[in-house]
Amino acid sequence: MRYGIIGLGAIAPFFLEAVERCPDSTLAGVCDLDSAKTEPLAKQGTPAFTDYRDLLAAGVCDAVIITLPNHAHAEAAIAALEAGVAVCCEKPLAVGSAEANRMAAAAERTGMTLFTAFHRRYNRHLTDLREALPEDRSQISQVTIRYHENILEHIGGDRWYLDAERCGGGCLIDNGPNALDMAHVLVGSLTLTGTRLSDIRSGIEYVAELDLVSADGVPVRVELDWALTTGETKDVVVQLVDGTVLRADMLEGFTAFKSSLRHEYDGILADFRSQVAAQRASCGTGIEIVGLVEEAYALGRKEAGHRRSKLPTLTRLVRLLFHTSESRGMTLSEWGTRCISKGEIHELVTTTDRPRTPGDRIDAVGFLGFVEFQEGTVIALGDEVKLADDRLIGTVAGFDECHFPNHYNIIIESDRLWTADSAGVEPLDEVRFAEL
Ligand SMILES: NC(=O)c1ccc[n+]([C@@H]2O[C@H](COP(=O)([O-])OP(=O)(O)OC[C@H]3O[C@@H](n4cnc5c(N)ncnc54)[C@H](O)[C@@H]3O)[C@@H](O)[C@H]2O)c1
């Protein structure tokens, strides 16, 4: 099997190594928009491209592995299938059912395999757990799957994971597919019964809780959390009606970061090869899971529409500021939320920069002033900041701690650099913080 790999980011090395270990497999070409990423492989003689259409046209691959940001999976997969090349696509197969269906139709039309790389289904602790389950699924009273991590510890140089357009959402579309596929492996097809999306920051959920039920009536709960301080928990707990509790910790015995992926990605390639050999066009649970994730977003957003986690918080300007700077050199702290007591005073700093990752530098700033909080609250990324006349100043992008513990600089992402002058505010004017 001659493999091409499209997208040489954080996950690609696990595929590159798996191809090397897989019998009768060769790396026949690589592609990344960024030629610095293809260069080391090109130097070793691997044909390298910056446009996947050129890789496909070169006719050097029997299959491609798609390790692109989520929104780019569909077009690349369809182009590959139409070029007569089998596709092993990272999860999620696509960001929505419409795209996933177009991909499946292309596989059907061309007779080429379209496969979704759900790596957790090959984890040895999950396969052991599946073996240990009673054949009679009515003996299972509950399955709980947890996927808890700090997303910032998992992303590569690009920030597409935190961009709803390119990621398709937050933790639900990122970790939901693997968690749902694991549930599918254990108890079969699932129906969604409830979704709660919370800890919303800049429009994307950092926490999602899903309730589902299998065709045999087994209740399944999926808990996804992107907001852990550090570390990760990826496990499954199965409770049986007789009181027995079975647990599989996906990371047990894999102490180095992401080291379980080695055997899981070997599993992906072995399975992919057998699907290609059997000339199967289907993408397994890939499409079903895109549908479940989509349904969960629809349900979760509907619920969230009439559930608020806090009321708008009133603050008053106690000191105005009038200056701007193009090179202020503030630093985005690691915190996504800050608890603030009644009476605390903090500084409001607007920026046209787009800081996303802790440590990001914030240079272009406009100073609005210091506000006193009239009530205790929790300020979170994505909160809207509005003046008394309902004018939107921007949304909270995070915090800079250069004056802490005296006060935080609350960084407000805006389309212009606001000052007390340009906002036309006076001392004691109101500023409100409200969740979106
Ligand atoms: N990182 C992980 O731990 C992990 C785990 C499981 C699955 N995945 C999935 O793998 C996929 C890739 O994730 P990642 O973390 O490696 O992302 P990444 O941002 O680290 O890598 C993506 C790469 O694709 C390149 N790229 C973007 N658009 C391109 C285009 N049009 N043509 C060619 N190259 C292009 C980028 O330059 C980048 O090198 C995602 O679907 C993700 O959900 C990632």
The ligand as a Tripos MOL2 file, in Angstrom:
@<TRIPOS>MOLECULE
LIG
   44    48     1     0     0
SMALL
NO_CHARGES

@<TRIPOS>ATOM
      1 N1         -3.7770   16.2450   17.7430 N.am      1 LIG1
      2 C1         -4.4090   15.1830   18.2220 C.2       1 LIG1
      3 O1         -4.1150   14.7060   19.3560 O.2       1 LIG1
      4 C2         -5.4650   14.4790   17.4250 C.ar      1 LIG1
      5 C3         -5.9200   13.2660   17.8850 C.ar      1 LIG1
      6 C4         -6.8830   12.5990   17.1560 C.ar      1 LIG1
      7 C5         -7.3650   13.1590   16.0010 C.ar      1 LIG1
      8 N2         -6.9340   14.3560   15.5590 N.ar      1 LIG1
      9 C6         -7.5230   14.9180   14.3250 C.3       1 LIG1
     10 O2         -6.5120   15.0550   13.3350 O.3       1 LIG1
     11 C7         -6.7980   16.1600   12.4790 C.3       1 LIG1
     12 C8         -5.5810   17.0610   12.4570 C.3       1 LIG1
     13 O3         -5.3250   17.5180   13.7660 O.3       1 LIG1
     14 P1         -3.8970   18.0690   14.2070 P.3       1 LIG1
     15 O4         -3.9660   18.2120   15.6850 O.co2     1 LIG1
     16 O5         -2.8140   17.2630   13.6130 O.co2     1 LIG1
     17 O6         -3.9380   19.5320   13.5320 O.3       1 LIG1
     18 P2         -2.6770   20.4700   13.1900 P.3       1 LIG1
     19 O7         -3.1840   21.8530   13.0850 O.co2     1 LIG1
     20 O8         -1.5640   20.1990   14.1380 O.co2     1 LIG1
     21 O9         -2.2330   19.9480   11.7470 O.3       1 LIG1
     22 C9         -2.9790   20.2260   10.5760 C.3       1 LIG1
     23 C10        -1.9870   20.4140    9.4250 C.3       1 LIG1
     24 O10        -2.7110   20.5720    8.2030 O.3       1 LIG1
     25 C11        -2.0650   21.5880    7.4200 C.3       1 LIG1
     26 N3         -3.0720   22.1160    6.4870 N.ar      1 LIG1
     27 C12        -4.1470   22.8860    6.7800 C.ar      1 LIG1
     28 N4         -4.8900   23.0880    5.6650 N.ar      1 LIG1
     29 C13        -4.2510   22.4340    4.6620 C.ar      1 LIG1
     30 C14        -4.5160   22.2370    3.2770 C.ar      1 LIG1
     31 N5         -5.6130   22.7640    2.7010 N.pl3     1 LIG1
     32 N6         -3.6620   21.5020    2.5430 N.ar      1 LIG1
     33 C15        -2.5490   20.9590    3.1090 C.ar      1 LIG1
     34 N7         -2.2410   21.1010    4.4180 N.ar      1 LIG1
     35 C16        -3.0760   21.8220    5.1830 C.ar      1 LIG1
     36 C17        -1.5570   22.5860    8.4360 C.3       1 LIG1
     37 O11        -0.4980   23.3510    7.9070 O.3       1 LIG1
     38 C18        -1.1050   21.6670    9.5670 C.3       1 LIG1
     39 O12         0.2480   21.2970    9.4400 O.3       1 LIG1
     40 C19        -8.0620   16.8140   13.0530 C.3       1 LIG1
     41 O13        -9.1930   16.3850   12.3510 O.3       1 LIG1
     42 C20        -8.1150   16.3030   14.4950 C.3       1 LIG1
     43 O14        -9.4370   16.2280   14.9990 O.3       1 LIG1
     44 C21        -5.9630   15.0350   16.2340 C.ar      1 LIG1
@<TRIPOS>BOND
     1     1     2 1
     2     2     3 2
     3     2     4 1
     4     4     5 ar
     5     4    44 ar
     6     5     6 ar
     7     6     7 ar
     8     7     8 ar
     9     8     9 1
    10     8    44 ar
    11     9    10 1
    12     9    42 1
    13    10    11 1
    14    11    12 1
    15    11    40 1
    16    12    13 1
    17    13    14 1
    18    14    15 2
    19    14    16 1
    20    14    17 1
    21    17    18 1
    22    18    19 2
    23    18    20 1
    24    18    21 1
    25    21    22 1
    26    22    23 1
    27    23    24 1
    28    23    38 1
    29    24    25 1
    30    25    26 1
    31    25    36 1
    32    26    27 ar
    33    26    35 ar
    34    27    28 ar
    35    28    29 ar
    36    29    30 ar
    37    29    35 ar
    38    30    31 1
    39    30    32 ar
    40    32    33 ar
    41    33    34 ar
    42    34    35 ar
    43    36    37 1
    44    36    38 1
    45    38    39 1
    46    40    41 1
    47    40    42 1
    48    42    43 1
@<TRIPOS>SUBSTRUCTURE
     1 LIG1         1 GROUP 0 **** ****
